[in-house]
């Protein structure tokens, strides 16, 4: 199998976390001609990462779909909570960032250059991010892992996106939104001390200019 990934992408990083936790033999590559090249659009017409190309040649897009596929094909070690309640919560943690964090991050990403920055818009997007984080806080278990007592697809979803939130705070000189939340702050501290999470966090940070790479 081959995973098309970009190091910084929180959605591709979700899948890398699963691959590393499961110890899978997957070739992880960047889209050679870019996300909008004809070759890549043939694989994924949305021109996004991640895309998982199966040995059959079929290419699966969408991080949540790929994570579930990997659980089906490689059930051990399982990152899928066993009981239905925990599984529902884990799937929620895959969706909350998509709806409540991703849009603000993309807008902020395009204003990273101070000359392209609209300060009012920056404040608005950080308010939106803060709201998104408050939803995550609401549903977090308050333990080391997002759901239950072991790593799951929920942690694959949360850790890379929290890393990007943290990064945006550094770039825009904003206060630390994550640690303001009791459960989320403790979760992020614990997450960073896990070896596999730390590997993916480091991969993301290695993809950006050193000056912006401070993780709080
Ligand atoms: N819902 C998608 C989102 C993927 C996504 O937004 N990927 C970004 C990188 S973080 C991307 O490829 N952006 C390029 C674009 O949308 O044109 C998923 O979960 O895989």
Boltz pocket constraint, residues with backbone or C-beta under 6 A from the ligand:
constraints:
  - pocket:
      binder: B
      contacts: [[A, 8], [A, 9], [A, 10], [A, 11], [A, 12], [A, 35], [A, 46], [A, 47], [A, 48], [A, 49], [A, 50], [A, 61], [A, 62], [A, 63], [A, 64], [A, 98]]
      max_distance: 6.0
